Amino acid sequence: MDIWKVTLVNEERLTVRIVVDDLQKKAGRSASALLDTNPDQPGAEFQIGSGLYDSDWQIFKVGGNEPLNCPIEQGLNYQSDVIRWTTGPKCLGKYSKVRVRVATQSGGNKDYSPGPKSMHPWVARF
């Protein structure tokens, strides 16, 4: 499942929107997003992860084992091939800008945007 486009909207709440080539209602497919909210610290602080059919989604602190108990919404649009997560300060704490790396997996195939070890540019909060 190739990633075609990633959009990060950093307003009152944070939305990660991923457009893929073929979002299907099939088991064995997943997506994740690493969120970097602190430019003074190396690496991401949070990770969102989800199966893409009949599955739960969760947000974790990177390096943590337990999901955070805070509001996060997921939207899957199989007609438009869009995965969307929305969360906010109750999960992420105080932040002014964010950057993201997303990944998808389908069977043994993985795709990353922008790449497996890089992040999209910082997006300031409006």
C-alpha positions as CSV (number, residue, x, y, z in Angstrom):
1,M,0.0,0.0,0.0
2,D,1.9,3.0,-1.3
3,I,1.7,6.4,0.4
4,W,0.8,9.1,-2.1
5,K,0.4,12.2,0.1
6,V,0.7,13.2,3.7
7,T,-1.0,16.3,5.1
8,L,-0.5,17.6,8.7
9,V,-2.9,20.2,10.0
10,N,-1.8,21.9,13.2
11,E,-4.7,24.0,14.5
12,E,-6.7,23.7,17.7
13,R,-6.4,19.9,17.2
14,L,-3.8,18.1,15.2
15,T,-4.8,16.1,12.1
16,V,-2.7,13.6,10.2
17,R,-4.2,12.8,6.8
18,I,-2.6,10.0,4.6
19,V,-3.7,9.3,1.0
20,V,-2.7,5.8,-0.1
21,D,-3.0,4.0,-3.4
22,D,-5.5,1.3,-2.4
23,L,-7.1,1.3,1.1
24,Q,-9.1,-1.9,1.4
25,K,-11.1,-3.7,4.1
26,K,-8.6,-6.5,4.5
27,A,-6.9,-7.9,7.6
28,G,-3.1,-7.6,7.8
29,R,-2.9,-3.9,6.8
30,S,-1.7,-1.2,9.2
31,A,-0.6,2.4,9.4
32,S,1.4,4.4,11.9
33,A,2.6,7.9,12.5
34,L,5.5,9.2,14.5
35,L,4.9,12.7,15.9
36,D,7.8,14.9,16.9
37,T,6.5,17.8,19.1
38,N,9.7,19.0,20.7
39,P,12.4,20.5,18.4
40,D,14.8,20.6,21.4
41,Q,14.8,16.8,21.8
42,P,15.9,14.3,19.1
43,G,13.3,12.0,17.7
44,A,9.6,11.6,18.0
45,E,7.7,11.7,21.3
46,F,4.5,10.0,20.2
47,Q,3.3,7.2,17.9
48,I,-0.2,6.5,16.5
49,G,-0.8,3.0,15.3
50,S,-3.7,1.2,13.8
51,G,-4.9,-1.8,11.9
52,L,-7.0,-0.6,8.9
53,Y,-9.9,-3.0,9.1
54,D,-11.9,-4.1,12.1
55,S,-9.2,-3.0,14.5
56,D,-8.4,-0.5,17.3
57,W,-6.2,2.5,17.0
58,Q,-4.0,3.9,19.8
59,I,-1.5,6.6,20.7
60,F,1.6,5.8,22.7
61,K,4.5,7.7,24.1
62,V,7.6,6.5,22.1
63,G,9.3,3.9,24.3
64,G,6.2,3.3,26.3
65,N,4.2,0.1,26.5
66,E,0.8,1.4,27.4
67,P,-1.6,3.4,25.2
68,L,-2.4,6.9,26.4
69,N,-5.8,7.5,27.8
70,C,-6.8,10.5,25.8
71,P,-9.1,11.4,22.9
72,I,-7.9,10.3,19.4
73,E,-10.2,9.9,16.4
74,Q,-9.6,7.7,13.4
75,G,-11.3,8.0,10.0
76,L,-11.0,5.5,7.2
77,N,-12.4,6.4,3.8
78,Y,-12.1,3.4,1.6
79,Q,-13.6,5.2,-1.4
80,S,-11.1,8.1,-1.3
81,D,-8.2,5.9,0.0
82,V,-7.7,8.2,3.1
83,I,-6.6,7.4,6.6
84,R,-7.1,10.3,9.1
85,W,-6.2,10.7,12.8
86,T,-7.1,13.7,14.9
87,T,-5.9,14.4,18.5
88,G,-4.9,17.4,20.5
89,P,-3.2,18.8,23.6
90,K,-4.9,16.3,26.0
91,C,-2.7,13.7,24.3
92,L,0.3,15.7,23.1
93,G,0.7,18.3,25.9
94,K,1.9,21.8,25.1
95,Y,3.4,22.0,21.6
96,S,3.8,24.8,19.0
97,K,5.0,22.9,16.0
98,V,4.9,19.3,14.9
99,R,6.5,17.1,12.3
100,V,5.6,13.6,11.2
101,R,6.7,10.4,9.5
102,V,4.1,7.9,8.4
103,A,4.3,4.3,7.5
104,T,2.0,1.7,6.0
105,Q,2.2,-2.0,5.8
106,S,0.3,-4.5,3.7
107,G,1.5,-8.1,3.9
108,G,5.3,-7.9,3.6
109,N,5.3,-4.6,1.8
110,K,6.1,-1.4,3.8
111,D,6.1,2.2,2.6
112,Y,7.3,5.3,4.5
113,S,6.8,9.0,4.0
114,P,9.0,10.9,3.6
115,G,11.4,8.0,4.2
116,P,12.2,5.3,6.9
117,K,14.6,7.6,8.8
118,S,13.4,11.1,8.0
119,M,10.5,13.4,9.0
120,H,8.3,15.8,7.1
121,P,9.1,19.5,7.7
122,W,7.8,21.2,10.9
123,V,4.3,22.6,10.8
124,A,3.6,25.6,13.1
125,R,0.4,25.7,15.1
126,F,-2.2,28.3,13.9
